[in-house]
Amino acid sequence: MREFLFGDDAGSATSLDAAVVLLLMLFLLASTLSIAAMNIAYGFAMVLWIAGMVYKRKWNIPRTPFDYFLLAYVAAETLSTIFAYNKSQSLLIMYRRVTLLPIIYIVFAHMRSRRVLKLFLAAFILSVLAAAVWSLRDVALHLNEYITFSRRSNVLQMYMTAGGMMMFGLLLLLPFVVHPKTPPQLRWIAVVAMIPIGLNLLFTFTRSSWLGFLTGAVVIAAMRTKKMILPLAAIVLAVVLLASPEMQERMSSIFNPYHPNNVSRLHMWETGLRIFAGNPIVGVGDIGIEQVWKTYADPAWEAWGHLHNNLLMWLVTLGVVGFTVLVGLFVAAWRFAARTERRVREDWFAGSLVLGALAVMAGFHVNGLFEWNFGDSEIIMVMWAILGMTLSAGRLAAERLASNENEHG
């Protein structure tokens, strides 16, 4: 098993390393199917990772370009908790957020071969595809309800989470479709897989995920080939024209500030700005916003537990300190991925994977302008895993380049 997973690096890998890789694959296979299985697989992977370091007596935490940002984020969460309105709740939520960060390092430390990286990506795509196919079974059984927007695809997950996962899957597959060196058979597999995933994204009726996908697709077009803009626009136009009146109304509501859903979001955001103005430095703590809502909101406005916007939630819960750190973290992640993509773009696998990661980041942040997806455990766990995969792709590309330079002396 070690030889199969790690190839030339198998000699330095242990059975614990192989077990961690298998658990990470299970972690992603479960990502759209069971949050409990996802957390259990991740928990065991982290335990074995620590056990491996103890066994080898070696610190297996690779350095990344984001280390200081991640440490600063932990510090910002701690500082916010100290001054939180509800310290016990803030401490619990901080614990949940902080214990997800090692996903980046566990993935980076164990994705030592191209084969493992392919298996890891395939595990997530299979999970998204399985969830999409299973959910479309419900669409087929209740088609009229879906067409009239009286039912949303949420068979295995809440529709917002499902929309985010479908968006991730599509954006990771699309670069393989447009890369000129992708093996033809794999290109067609990617195209076929995108059909049920795309349909399920449509039937989640999650507008922010629709916008996130379109944003990520534009990133791919801008960095790979602008020729895909025309067929993408044609597909979007066909979907709009063939949609039922109820579905068309849902689509047009994206641009209607007077739509009831949009009005409620505007109320949330106005309240969020008031809360931030009253707690600008370290925020109110990583807590449910309903605990401070009555103090700052208009009495006529419905109370909400979060503000459906990542940037506002960072400002409100962590203040300027945490907001600055998190923006810096994601800017650093984007810059690293963009540099890596320029180095590996000719490689059909690594180039497509890293470009997909860039598109996912863009989609995640556009989605996060209208949803609290940073606070969605399934979404952010996969986001951290994709960041770890990007780091691994960059390292493997650097190792391959160094090997080629040595061979040519």
Disulfide bonds with the S-S distance in Angstrom:
none
